[in-house]
Amino acid sequence: MDNLLRRLKKHEGLMVMPYLCPAGYLTIGYGHRLPITERQAEAILIEDVYKVSDQYMKWKGRNKLKLSQARDEVLMELLFWHGFQGFKGFKRMISALKREDYETAADEMLDSNSGRNYPTRMYELSVLMRDG
């Protein structure tokens, strides 16, 4: 199996951005056709959530936060959605969390660009932040 994988990688080549293969198909990775199946998308999502979870837990530990699972999940969703740099941009929300002021943290979520641009999603997350 290792030899097969090595040859396929060599012959197919890795393309991390979608491209048109010589046969005219939209392709990514090692010659994988797009679109992907729902099952493949689910597997990618799960892998991404594990990465975000690891990144979040390190950040949470450095900031010495003690939060409920619901609040952790809200913050992981924000991290997934905005990336780490974007997540760190929620400065007033993070400051409120450090004070354990969950009402203000929820208000700051709503008073963000994301809160204004995606009010339904951010409202749902702010309720979870308030209720813990």
C-alpha positions as CSV (number, residue, x, y, z in Angstrom):
1,M,0.0,0.0,0.0
2,D,2.8,2.4,0.8
3,N,4.4,2.0,-2.6
4,L,1.0,2.6,-4.3
5,L,0.4,5.8,-2.2
6,R,3.9,7.0,-3.0
7,R,3.5,6.5,-6.8
8,L,0.0,8.1,-6.8
9,K,1.3,11.1,-5.0
10,K,4.2,11.4,-7.5
11,H,2.1,10.9,-10.6
12,E,-1.0,12.8,-9.6
13,G,0.7,15.6,-7.8
14,L,-0.8,17.6,-4.9
15,M,-2.9,20.6,-5.8
16,V,-4.5,22.3,-2.7
17,M,-6.5,24.7,-4.8
18,P,-9.1,23.4,-7.3
19,Y,-7.9,23.2,-10.9
20,L,-9.2,21.7,-14.2
21,C,-7.5,18.4,-15.0
22,P,-6.5,17.6,-18.6
23,A,-9.9,15.8,-19.0
24,G,-11.7,19.0,-18.0
25,Y,-12.9,18.0,-14.5
26,L,-12.7,20.3,-11.5
27,T,-10.1,18.5,-9.3
28,I,-8.3,19.0,-6.0
29,G,-5.8,17.2,-3.9
30,Y,-4.3,14.1,-5.6
31,G,-6.6,14.0,-8.6
32,H,-9.8,14.0,-6.6
33,R,-12.8,15.2,-8.6
34,L,-15.1,17.9,-7.3
35,P,-17.8,18.1,-6.1
36,I,-17.4,16.1,-2.9
37,T,-20.0,13.9,-1.3
38,E,-21.8,14.8,1.9
39,R,-19.9,12.1,3.7
40,Q,-16.6,13.5,2.5
41,A,-17.7,17.0,3.6
42,E,-18.7,15.6,7.0
43,A,-15.2,14.0,7.4
44,I,-13.5,17.2,6.5
45,L,-15.7,19.2,9.0
46,I,-14.9,16.7,11.8
47,E,-11.1,17.0,11.1
48,D,-11.4,20.8,11.0
49,V,-13.4,20.8,14.3
50,Y,-10.6,18.7,16.0
51,K,-8.0,21.3,14.8
52,V,-10.1,24.2,16.0
53,S,-10.7,22.5,19.3
54,D,-7.0,22.0,19.9
55,Q,-6.2,25.6,19.0
56,Y,-9.1,26.8,21.2
57,M,-8.0,24.7,24.3
58,K,-4.5,26.1,24.1
59,W,-5.8,29.7,23.8
60,K,-8.3,29.1,26.7
61,G,-5.5,27.7,28.9
62,R,-3.3,30.7,28.2
63,N,-6.2,33.0,29.2
64,K,-7.1,30.9,32.2
65,L,-10.8,30.8,31.4
66,K,-13.3,28.5,33.1
67,L,-16.3,28.2,30.9
68,S,-19.3,25.9,30.5
69,Q,-19.3,23.4,27.5
70,A,-21.9,25.6,25.8
71,R,-19.8,28.7,26.0
72,D,-16.7,26.7,24.9
73,E,-18.6,25.6,21.9
74,V,-19.7,29.1,21.1
75,L,-16.1,30.3,21.1
76,M,-15.0,27.3,19.0
77,E,-17.6,28.1,16.5
78,L,-16.4,31.7,16.3
79,L,-12.9,30.5,15.9
80,F,-13.9,28.1,13.2
81,W,-15.9,30.8,11.4
82,H,-13.4,33.6,11.7
83,G,-10.0,31.9,12.0
84,F,-7.7,32.6,14.9
85,Q,-6.8,36.2,13.9
86,G,-10.5,37.1,13.3
87,F,-11.4,35.4,16.6
88,K,-8.8,37.5,18.5
89,G,-10.5,40.6,17.0
90,F,-13.5,40.1,19.4
91,K,-11.5,42.0,22.0
92,R,-14.4,43.4,24.0
93,M,-16.1,40.0,24.1
94,I,-12.9,38.4,25.3
95,S,-12.4,41.0,27.9
96,A,-15.9,40.4,29.2
97,L,-15.3,36.7,29.3
98,K,-12.2,37.2,31.5
99,R,-14.4,39.1,33.9
100,E,-17.0,36.3,33.7
101,D,-19.5,38.9,32.4
102,Y,-21.4,36.7,30.0
103,E,-24.2,39.3,29.4
104,T,-21.7,41.8,28.1
105,A,-19.9,39.1,26.1
106,A,-23.1,38.2,24.4
107,D,-23.9,41.9,23.8
108,E,-20.4,42.4,22.3
109,M,-21.0,39.5,19.9
110,L,-24.2,41.1,18.6
111,D,-22.4,44.5,18.4
112,S,-19.8,43.1,16.0
113,N,-19.5,43.2,12.2
114,S,-20.6,39.5,12.3
115,G,-23.5,40.4,14.5
116,R,-24.7,43.0,12.1
117,N,-24.0,40.9,8.9
118,Y,-25.2,37.6,10.3
119,P,-27.8,38.6,13.0
120,T,-29.6,35.2,13.1
121,R,-26.5,33.1,13.6
122,M,-25.0,35.5,16.0
123,Y,-28.2,35.9,18.0
124,E,-28.4,32.1,18.4
125,L,-24.7,32.1,19.6
126,S,-25.3,35.0,22.0
127,V,-28.2,33.2,23.7
128,L,-25.9,30.3,24.3
129,M,-23.3,32.7,25.7
130,R,-25.8,34.3,28.0
131,D,-27.4,31.0,29.2
132,G,-24.2,29.0,29.4
